[in-house]
Amino acid sequence: MNHFLDFEKPIAELEGKIKELRHLSGETGVNIVEEVGKLETKVDRLLRQIYVKLTAWQKTQVARHPERPHLSHYLSRLVTDFTPLAGDRCFGEDEAVIGGLGRIGDRAVMVIGQEKGHDVESRVRHNFGMARPEGYRKAQRLMRMADRFGLPVVTFVDTAGAYPGVGAEERGQAEAIARSIEVCLDIRVPLVTVVIGEGGSGGAIALAAANKVLMLEHSIYSVISPEGCASILWRSGENAKDAAEALKLTAQDMLKVRLIDQIIEEPLGGAHRSPDEAVDSVGRAIEAMLSELEPRTGDELRNLRRDKFIAMGRDLDA
């Protein structure tokens, strides 16, 4: 891992020493296994101490970590026989939203999600995961297709929010998001959503009005970004830390108020330290949820989904 967050500086220093020792061992032939082992144990201990008490702002930083696995990683490791489907049949293709047919385990599914990109070129191509109207209309088309053929839908959410550009607004961004939510609530097949990084505002809920909503342990889900909230409440982005606390955006906060159904544990130190392990954990959780939902009839699935969202925010003290 090359990128360390501010609160990970003690870990960065220790891992730097480990690399130096290994380099020296290769040059001098000196056996430093014992010393390296001690340092690695110390790193694990520090990771546990730090990650067990992350603040909401620190979790926001982890959710945005540049080395955190994005949709493309999930598709390559988790989904077999993936066949991408492009275009909204109305305006064009939006590469911020990727969708298509594939298999998770032995189960055929429709997979839809937001892709942020992993370097400058791919981030620009995918518009940093911020979809335009055609992206949400593509999602609607694919969900309708899955409904027609009786295929479960699995969505991966990772976006700061829908793209707020002039062109997007001119082409009906708000209407596209609303229609996408409507389709989520209307289809008669199992719908499972996983928030793998950021779940930002309507751009996220457009793919997340699901039977089961799961979140990775250090992901976030909120109506607005901490920076956006701070700019409104305090007229300054410098209060983003305070805004993150006020928004109650962590997976733990979401589960407490029953806005999500399950938290998926991440590897020690976050998904960015062991991406494959994180993806495998998500895969097992998805398969378990689909197994739970598949015995339900189409009408049951739709009614349960609608009732679930209508009930949100009620009787939280019960």
Order of alpha helices (4+ residues) and beta strands (2+ residues): alpha-alpha-alpha-alpha-beta-beta-beta-alpha-alpha-beta-alpha-alpha-beta-alpha-beta-beta-alpha-alpha-alpha-beta-alpha-alpha
